[in-house]
Every structure is written in C-alpha cells, then in structure tokens.
C-alpha cells in the first residue's frame, strides 16, 4: 500500500516542509548556543589565568610580609634590649633622631 501525497507536493507535503523548518531553526539555535558556550569557555580560561596570576602575587606578598615581620621583630627586640639597660638617655636621643628623620622625609615628599 502506497500513501499518496508524501513527497509529491500533495496534501501531505506540509509535514516534510514543517520538519525542515524545525530542523533549520534547531540548527540556528544550536549555532547560537555553540557561540555562547565558546564565549563562556574563553571567559573561564581567562578567569583561571587571572586567578593563577593573583595567587602568585599573593604568595610573593606573603613572603615579603614575612621577611618584613622578621626584620621588625628583630629591631623591636633590639629596642627592648636598649630600654632594659640604663641607657635611657641614648634611647631618648635615638627616638628623637627617628622622629626628625621622618619629619624631614615627610617634608621632602610634600615639596615634590
């Protein structure tokens, strides 16, 4: 038994043409989705690269802060050692000298 009208342009031809319209629409939507997925992929790769860069920068800052903390700890230890002795006059002169140096640096930076 043959069905009449399938593929011959008869009354059943709207089924085949409707199917191709849906296929074309699906392909069009598929291309749009593929472009969006590609954009998200590139964005996530860029974010990953930026995160790696920021992590290395944070690690470097952590190392720098650790070394600075050690230096400050040693300096404060020396100042405490000076204050324990009977050299309070020397300590007072040292603090006044530091204040003078900071004032000169502040004044020099302000003039720039």
N, C-alpha and C positions, 0 to 999 in steps of 0.2 A: 504494500500500500504506500502510495506516494502522497505526500502532503503538498498541496498546491499553494503557491504564493510564498514559499520560503526562498529568499534569494532571487526571486524573479521580478521583484518590483511590484508584486501584487499586494493584497491587503496585509500580509504578514511581514512585509519588508520593514515596517517601523520598528520591529523587535531588533533586527540586526543593526539598524542605524542608531537606535537608542543605546544599544550596548556599546557601540564605538564611541558615542558621545561620552558615556560614563568612563570608558577607558581613557579617552583623551583628558577628561577632567581629572581622573586619578593620576595620570602621568604628570599633568601640570602641577597638581598638589604635591606629588612626590618630589618633583624638582624643587619646589619651594621649601619643602621640609628638608631636603638634602642640603640646600644652601644654608638654612638656619642651623642645621647640625654642624656643618663645616665651620660656620662662624663661631658657634659655641666651642668647638674643638680648638680653634685657634685662640680664642679668648682664654680657655682653661690652660692652654700651654703657656700663654703669656703670663697668666697669674702664677703658674708654677715657677716660671723663671724668675719672676719678681720676688716670690717668697724665698727662693733659694738665695737670691742676692741679699735680701733683707736679713736672712738668718746668718749669712757670713758676716754682714756688717755688725749685727748684734753680738756675734761671737768675738769680733775684733774689739768692740766697745767693752765687752765684759773683761777681756784680757787687759785692756788699757786701764779700766777702773780698778782691777785687782792690783796692778803694779802701782798705781797712784795711791791706793789704800795702804799698800805696804810701805811706800815712801812716807806717807803722812803718819802712819803708826810709828815708824822709826823716829821721825822728827819730834813727835809728841813725847815719845819716850825720853829723848834727849832733853827736852824742855822740862819734863818732870824731874829728871835727874838733876838738872841745874837748880830747880826750885827746892829740892830737898837739902841741898847744901847751904852753906852760909853765904852764898854769892847772890843774895837778893838784889844787891846794887847792880851787879852785872846783868842780871835778868831784866831789871827795870830799863837799863840802857839798851839792851837788845830789843825789847818790845818797843821802846821809843824810836829806835832806828827803823824797825819794821814799819811802824806807822808812818814815819817820814818817807820811806821808800814808796809805800802805797799811795801816799798823798802826791808825791812827785809823779808817779806813773799815771794817776788819775788826772792830774793837771795837764800832763803831756798828751794824754789821749783826748781830753776835752779841746785842746787847742788845734788838733788835727781837723 
